[in-house]
Amino acid sequence: MNRVEGIKKEIKQLEENMNQLKIELKTIQTNCEHEFQKKDTIQECLKCSLIESLCW
């Protein structure tokens, strides 16, 4: 049982870290001066990896 609780605790910590990293990435992408590379249906920023659809 101790291992199960340890795993649950680690999962919770990793989820919190992931959420913080998602916020950080969103901030970087919002403030980026994008340099897009266009592909067939998307364009992707070479600096921050933001992807935008070219299909509407």
Gaussian input, Z-matrix of N, CA and C with variables (Angstrom, degrees):
# hf/3-21g

backbone

0 1
 N
 C     1     B1
 C     2     B2     1     A1
 N     3     B3     2     A2     1     D1
 C     4     B4     3     A3     2     D2
 C     5     B5     4     A4     3     D3
 N     6     B6     5     A5     4     D4
 C     7     B7     6     A6     5     D5
 C     8     B8     7     A7     6     D6
 N     9     B9     8     A8     7     D7
 C    10    B10     9     A9     8     D8
 C    11    B11    10    A10     9     D9
 N    12    B12    11    A11    10    D10
 C    13    B13    12    A12    11    D11
 C    14    B14    13    A13    12    D12
 N    15    B15    14    A14    13    D13
 C    16    B16    15    A15    14    D14
 C    17    B17    16    A16    15    D15
 N    18    B18    17    A17    16    D16
 C    19    B19    18    A18    17    D17
 C    20    B20    19    A19    18    D18
 N    21    B21    20    A20    19    D19
 C    22    B22    21    A21    20    D20
 C    23    B23    22    A22    21    D21
 N    24    B24    23    A23    22    D22
 C    25    B25    24    A24    23    D23
 C    26    B26    25    A25    24    D24
 N    27    B27    26    A26    25    D25
 C    28    B28    27    A27    26    D26
 C    29    B29    28    A28    27    D27
 N    30    B30    29    A29    28    D28
 C    31    B31    30    A30    29    D29
 C    32    B32    31    A31    30    D30
 N    33    B33    32    A32    31    D31
 C    34    B34    33    A33    32    D32
 C    35    B35    34    A34    33    D33
 N    36    B36    35    A35    34    D34
 C    37    B37    36    A36    35    D35
 C    38    B38    37    A37    36    D36
 N    39    B39    38    A38    37    D37
 C    40    B40    39    A39    38    D38
 C    41    B41    40    A40    39    D39
 N    42    B42    41    A41    40    D40
 C    43    B43    42    A42    41    D41
 C    44    B44    43    A43    42    D42
 N    45    B45    44    A44    43    D43
 C    46    B46    45    A45    44    D44
 C    47    B47    46    A46    45    D45
 N    48    B48    47    A47    46    D46
 C    49    B49    48    A48    47    D47
 C    50    B50    49    A49    48    D48
 N    51    B51    50    A50    49    D49
 C    52    B52    51    A51    50    D50
 C    53    B53    52    A52    51    D51
 N    54    B54    53    A53    52    D52
 C    55    B55    54    A54    53    D53
 C    56    B56    55    A55    54    D54
 N    57    B57    56    A56    55    D55
 C    58    B58    57    A57    56    D56
 C    59    B59    58    A58    57    D57
 N    60    B60    59    A59    58    D58
 C    61    B61    60    A60    59    D59
 C    62    B62    61    A61    60    D60
 N    63    B63    62    A62    61    D61
 C    64    B64    63    A63    62    D62
 C    65    B65    64    A64    63    D63
 N    66    B66    65    A65    64    D64
 C    67    B67    66    A66    65    D65
 C    68    B68    67    A67    66    D66
 N    69    B69    68    A68    67    D67
 C    70    B70    69    A69    68    D68
 C    71    B71    70    A70    69    D69
 N    72    B72    71    A71    70    D70
 C    73    B73    72    A72    71    D71
 C    74    B74    73    A73    72    D72
 N    75    B75    74    A74    73    D73
 C    76    B76    75    A75    74    D74
 C    77    B77    76    A76    75    D75
 N    78    B78    77    A77    76    D76
 C    79    B79    78    A78    77    D77
 C    80    B80    79    A79    78    D78
 N    81    B81    80    A80    79    D79
 C    82    B82    81    A81    80    D80
 C    83    B83    82    A82    81    D81
 N    84    B84    83    A83    82    D82
 C    85    B85    84    A84    83    D83
 C    86    B86    85    A85    84    D84
 N    87    B87    86    A86    85    D85
 C    88    B88    87    A87    86    D86
 C    89    B89    88    A88    87    D87
 N    90    B90    89    A89    88    D88
 C    91    B91    90    A90    89    D89
 C    92    B92    91    A91    90    D90
 N    93    B93    92    A92    91    D91
 C    94    B94    93    A93    92    D92
 C    95    B95    94    A94    93    D93
 N    96    B96    95    A95    94    D94
 C    97    B97    96    A96    95    D95
 C    98    B98    97    A97    96    D96
 N    99    B99    98    A98    97    D97
 C   100   B100    99    A99    98    D98
 C   101   B101   100   A100    99    D99
 N   102   B102   101   A101   100   D100
 C   103   B103   102   A102   101   D101
 C   104   B104   103   A103   102   D102
 N   105   B105   104   A104   103   D103
 C   106   B106   105   A105   104   D104
 C   107   B107   106   A106   105   D105
 N   108   B108   107   A107   106   D106
 C   109   B109   108   A108   107   D107
 C   110   B110   109   A109   108   D108
 N   111   B111   110   A110   109   D109
 C   112   B112   111   A111   110   D110
 C   113   B113   112   A112   111   D111
 N   114   B114   113   A113   112   D112
 C   115   B115   114   A114   113   D113
 C   116   B116   115   A115   114   D114
 N   117   B117   116   A116   115   D115
 C   118   B118   117   A117   116   D116
 C   119   B119   118   A118   117   D117
 N   120   B120   119   A119   118   D118
 C   121   B121   120   A120   119   D119
 C   122   B122   121   A121   120   D120
 N   123   B123   122   A122   121   D121
 C   124   B124   123   A123   122   D122
 C   125   B125   124   A124   123   D123
 N   126   B126   125   A125   124   D124
 C   127   B127   126   A126   125   D125
 C   128   B128   127   A127   126   D126
 N   129   B129   128   A128   127   D127
 C   130   B130   129   A129   128   D128
 C   131   B131   130   A130   129   D129
 N   132   B132   131   A131   130   D130
 C   133   B133   132   A132   131   D131
 C   134   B134   133   A133   132   D132
 N   135   B135   134   A134   133   D133
 C   136   B136   135   A135   134   D134
 C   137   B137   136   A136   135   D135
 N   138   B138   137   A137   136   D136
 C   139   B139   138   A138   137   D137
 C   140   B140   139   A139   138   D138
 N   141   B141   140   A140   139   D139
 C   142   B142   141   A141   140   D140
 C   143   B143   142   A142   141   D141
 N   144   B144   143   A143   142   D142
 C   145   B145   144   A144   143   D143
 C   146   B146   145   A145   144   D144
 N   147   B147   146   A146   145   D145
 C   148   B148   147   A147   146   D146
 C   149   B149   148   A148   147   D147
 N   150   B150   149   A149   148   D148
 C   151   B151   150   A150   149   D149
 C   152   B152   151   A151   150   D150
 N   153   B153   152   A152   151   D151
 C   154   B154   153   A153   152   D152
 C   155   B155   154   A154   153   D153
 N   156   B156   155   A155   154   D154
 C   157   B157   156   A156   155   D155
 C   158   B158   157   A157   156   D156
 N   159   B159   158   A158   157   D157
 C   160   B160   159   A159   158   D158
 C   161   B161   160   A160   159   D159
 N   162   B162   161   A161   160   D160
 C   163   B163   162   A162   161   D161
 C   164   B164   163   A163   162   D162
 N   165   B165   164   A164   163   D163
 C   166   B166   165   A165   164   D164
 C   167   B167   166   A166   165   D165

   B1=1.4518
   B2=1.5207
   B3=1.3256
   B4=1.4513
   B5=1.5197
   B6=1.3218
   B7=1.4696
   B8=1.5202
   B9=1.3184
   B10=1.4665
   B11=1.5206
   B12=1.3035
   B13=1.4601
   B14=1.5243
   B15=1.3222
   B16=1.4645
   B17=1.5136
   B18=1.3180
   B19=1.4636
   B20=1.5196
   B21=1.3264
   B22=1.4637
   B23=1.5287
   B24=1.3167
   B25=1.4651
   B26=1.5289
   B27=1.3242
   B28=1.4620
   B29=1.5281
   B30=1.3282
   B31=1.4671
   B32=1.5216
   B33=1.3217
   B34=1.4566
   B35=1.5272
   B36=1.3225
   B37=1.4644
   B38=1.5263
   B39=1.3248
   B40=1.4632
   B41=1.5256
   B42=1.3297
   B43=1.4673
   B44=1.5216
   B45=1.3269
   B46=1.4647
   B47=1.5241
   B48=1.3335
   B49=1.4609
   B50=1.5262
   B51=1.3330
   B52=1.4552
   B53=1.5233
   B54=1.3267
   B55=1.4562
   B56=1.5192
   B57=1.3260
   B58=1.4572
   B59=1.5333
   B60=1.3247
   B61=1.4629
   B62=1.5270
   B63=1.3240
   B64=1.4700
   B65=1.5217
   B66=1.3328
   B67=1.4611
   B68=1.5222
   B69=1.3255
   B70=1.4631
   B71=1.5301
   B72=1.3350
   B73=1.4593
   B74=1.5190
   B75=1.3219
   B76=1.4655
   B77=1.5301
   B78=1.3256
   B79=1.4665
   B80=1.5254
   B81=1.3269
   B82=1.4677
   B83=1.5245
   B84=1.3189
   B85=1.4625
   B86=1.5257
   B87=1.3121
   B88=1.4602
   B89=1.5263
   B90=1.3204
   B91=1.4577
   B92=1.5287
   B93=1.2980
   B94=1.4634
   B95=1.5321
   B96=1.3184
   B97=1.4655
   B98=1.5244
   B99=1.3108
   B100=1.4638
   B101=1.5263
   B102=1.3168
   B103=1.4590
   B104=1.5224
   B105=1.3326
   B106=1.4554
   B107=1.5176
   B108=1.3227
   B109=1.4523
   B110=1.5229
   B111=1.3298
   B112=1.4486
   B113=1.5173
   B114=1.3207
   B115=1.4658
   B116=1.5254
   B117=1.3047
   B118=1.4620
   B119=1.5209
   B120=1.3148
   B121=1.4628
   B122=1.5216
   B123=1.3417
   B124=1.4670
   B125=1.5209
   B126=1.3059
   B127=1.4504
   B128=1.5208
   B129=1.3486
   B130=1.4551
   B131=1.5197
   B132=1.3355
   B133=1.4507
   B134=1.5259
   B135=1.3325
   B136=1.4605
   B137=1.5229
   B138=1.3214
   B139=1.4670
   B140=1.5302
   B141=1.3275
   B142=1.4703
   B143=1.5294
   B144=1.3273
   B145=1.4737
   B146=1.5255
   B147=1.3313
   B148=1.4591
   B149=1.5226
   B150=1.3067
   B151=1.4614
   B152=1.5221
   B153=1.3319
   B154=1.4543
   B155=1.5270
   B156=1.3145
   B157=1.4479
   B158=1.5209
   B159=1.3082
   B160=1.4528
   B161=1.5238
   B162=1.3178
   B163=1.4691
   B164=1.5336
   B165=1.2830
   B166=1.4647
   B167=1.4613
   A1=112.06
   A2=118.27
   A3=120.39
   A4=111.47
   A5=116.05
   A6=120.31
   A7=110.05
   A8=117.51
   A9=121.65
   A10=109.96
   A11=117.31
   A12=120.74
   A13=110.88
   A14=116.23
   A15=120.74
   A16=111.82
   A17=116.30
   A18=121.20
   A19=110.45
   A20=117.09
   A21=121.16
   A22=111.03
   A23=115.92
   A24=120.78
   A25=110.59
   A26=116.39
   A27=120.74
   A28=111.10
   A29=117.20
   A30=121.39
   A31=109.95
   A32=116.89
   A33=120.88
   A34=110.83
   A35=117.47
   A36=121.95
   A37=110.70
   A38=116.82
   A39=120.60
   A40=111.51
   A41=117.06
   A42=120.57
   A43=110.91
   A44=116.94
   A45=120.43
   A46=110.53
   A47=116.96
   A48=121.08
   A49=111.14
   A50=116.32
   A51=121.07
   A52=110.86
   A53=117.22
   A54=120.40
   A55=111.01
   A56=117.64
   A57=121.40
   A58=110.57
   A59=117.05
   A60=120.91
   A61=111.79
   A62=117.42
   A63=120.89
   A64=110.52
   A65=116.77
   A66=121.25
   A67=110.27
   A68=115.79
   A69=121.15
   A70=111.08
   A71=117.22
   A72=121.64
   A73=110.94
   A74=117.53
   A75=121.68
   A76=110.33
   A77=116.92
   A78=121.26
   A79=110.45
   A80=116.40
   A81=120.51
   A82=110.23
   A83=117.03
   A84=120.73
   A85=111.81
   A86=117.54
   A87=121.22
   A88=111.19
   A89=116.89
   A90=121.54
   A91=113.75
   A92=117.69
   A93=122.35
   A94=111.32
   A95=115.84
   A96=121.05
   A97=105.51
   A98=114.87
   A99=122.37
   A100=113.29
   A101=113.69
   A102=123.15
   A103=105.78
   A104=115.51
   A105=119.70
   A106=112.58
   A107=113.50
   A108=122.01
   A109=105.47
   A110=116.15
   A111=119.75
   A112=110.85
   A113=113.55
   A114=121.96
   A115=106.10
   A116=118.12
   A117=120.71
   A118=113.04
   A119=117.65
   A120=120.59
   A121=113.79
   A122=116.91
   A123=120.52
   A124=109.89
   A125=114.76
   A126=120.88
   A127=106.97
   A128=115.45
   A129=121.01
   A130=109.13
   A131=115.56
   A132=120.74
   A133=109.35
   A134=115.56
   A135=120.44
   A136=111.95
   A137=117.58
   A138=121.69
   A139=112.30
   A140=116.92
   A141=120.29
   A142=114.33
   A143=117.11
   A144=123.24
   A145=113.99
   A146=117.73
   A147=120.07
   A148=108.36
   A149=116.71
   A150=121.70
   A151=108.49
   A152=114.77
   A153=120.84
   A154=108.28
   A155=115.36
   A156=120.79
   A157=110.04
   A158=116.39
   A159=121.61
   A160=111.42
   A161=116.12
   A162=122.03
   A163=108.00
   A164=115.40
   A165=119.78
   A166=108.68
   D1=-34.78
   D2=179.86
   D3=-60.80
   D4=-36.61
   D5=179.12
   D6=-65.89
   D7=-39.98
   D8=179.18
   D9=-62.21
   D10=-46.76
   D11=179.46
   D12=-63.34
   D13=-38.68
   D14=177.38
   D15=-62.93
   D16=-41.75
   D17=178.25
   D18=-64.31
   D19=-45.27
   D20=179.26
   D21=-60.40
   D22=-41.86
   D23=179.43
   D24=-64.92
   D25=-41.83
   D26=179.25
   D27=-65.88
   D28=-40.98
   D29=177.43
   D30=-59.97
   D31=-45.06
   D32=179.90
   D33=-60.90
   D34=-43.15
   D35=179.31
   D36=-64.62
   D37=-42.41
   D38=179.10
   D39=-65.45
   D40=-37.77
   D41=176.68
   D42=-64.11
   D43=-40.58
   D44=177.69
   D45=-64.69
   D46=-41.69
   D47=177.33
   D48=-62.90
   D49=-42.23
   D50=179.86
   D51=-63.51
   D52=-42.46
   D53=178.81
   D54=-63.16
   D55=-40.61
   D56=178.01
   D57=-64.39
   D58=-41.11
   D59=178.73
   D60=-67.03
   D61=-35.89
   D62=176.31
   D63=-62.82
   D64=-41.55
   D65=177.87
   D66=-63.40
   D67=-44.05
   D68=179.84
   D69=-62.91
   D70=-43.65
   D71=178.12
   D72=-62.39
   D73=-43.87
   D74=179.70
   D75=-60.81
   D76=-40.43
   D77=178.16
   D78=-63.18
   D79=-45.22
   D80=178.62
   D81=-61.09
   D82=-45.36
   D83=-178.72
   D84=-66.33
   D85=-34.61
   D86=179.17
   D87=-67.55
   D88=-36.27
   D89=-176.11
   D90=-94.18
   D91=-0.15
   D92=-176.28
   D93=-73.86
   D94=142.63
   D95=168.63
   D96=-93.02
   D97=92.35
   D98=-168.32
   D99=-61.15
   D100=143.65
   D101=169.22
   D102=-125.57
   D103=96.85
   D104=-172.89
   D105=-84.97
   D106=142.87
   D107=169.35
   D108=-111.73
   D109=121.51
   D110=-176.56
   D111=-88.54
   D112=141.40
   D113=173.78
   D114=-122.67
   D115=-168.34
   D116=-175.71
   D117=-58.04
   D118=-52.62
   D119=-172.94
   D120=-119.88
   D121=-3.20
   D122=-178.70
   D123=-138.63
   D124=165.19
   D125=166.40
   D126=-128.76
   D127=139.30
   D128=-176.10
   D129=-125.32
   D130=132.57
   D131=178.28
   D132=-71.86
   D133=130.68
   D134=-179.74
   D135=-73.45
   D136=-19.75
   D137=-178.17
   D138=-88.69
   D139=-49.38
   D140=-170.49
   D141=-117.17
   D142=-0.17
   D143=177.27
   D144=68.23
   D145=17.61
   D146=174.79
   D147=-64.70
   D148=135.04
   D149=179.79
   D150=-114.95
   D151=131.46
   D152=176.22
   D153=-124.63
   D154=140.66
   D155=177.94
   D156=-78.08
   D157=141.29
   D158=174.81
   D159=-99.95
   D160=0.74
   D161=178.90
   D162=-101.87
   D163=130.50
   D164=179.03
   D165=-115.86

